[in-house]
Amino acid sequence: MAKHNDIKGALDFMRQGYSKDGDSFSFTVADIVSNLDITERQAKDVLRAVNTRARFWRGDFPAGSELVVNAPVYDRITNWFD
């Protein structure tokens, strides 16, 4: 089960990555793992928790797959856990 602080950290990571230049921001599960210092399984749980509410990625989250944050995704995650 994803922890609140891990979800908040992942959302902060996504928001910061996207807002740097406004272009689409791509990241992988491995990026979340290294940024939050959590395990791959925890990172996948966090991304599943985010996805349950945001509904912007489909399927599983293999470590090598890139997940993209773009303007519509950013709008859905902007005000979470501010």
N, C-alpha and C positions, 0 to 999 in steps of 0.2 A: 504494500500500500504506500502511495506517495505521501511524503510529509509536506506540510504546509511550507516550511522554509525552503525545501527543495523546489517545489512548484514556483514559489516566489522568485527564487534564484534563476530558474530556467526562463521565466517570463522576463525578468530584468535583462538576462543575456540576449534574448530575442529582440526586445525593444531597443536595447543599445546597439545591437548589430544592424538593425534595420534603419534606425534614425541617424546613423552616421552620414549617409549620403542620400537616403530616400530611394535608392535602387533596391531591387529584390536582394534579400540576404539569405544565403544558403548556409546550412550547418548540418552536422551529422550527430548521431548519438554520441560518438566519440568526443565531439567538441563539448557536449554537455557534461560528459564524464570528467574530462580534464578541467573544465571551468568550475564545476561544483565540487570536485573531488569526491565523487560518489561512484558506485559500481555501475556497470553497464545495465544490469537488471534494474537497479534503482532509477537510472536515467530513462529507461523504457517505460517504467511505471509512471514516472513524472510526465513524460510526453503523452502517454495514454490518458492520464488524468486531464491534461490540458486539452487534448483532442476530444475528449468526451463532451466538453463544454463548447469548444470552439468549432469542432467539426470541419477542420480544414485539411487534415491529412487522412488518407485512406490506408487501411491495412496495418501491417506490422511495421516495426521500425528497426530494420537490420542495421548493424553498426556502420556499414559502408554507404547507406542510402543518404542522399541529401534531402533535407527538408527545407522548404522555402518560405520565408516570411516576405509577403508583399503588402501593398496598401490595404486590401480587404482583410487580410489576416491581422495586420497591425491594428486596424480599427477594432477587431474583435478582442484583442488582448490589451488594449491601451489602458483601461482603467481597472484592471484586476489587481488586487492587493497593493494598491498605491500607498 
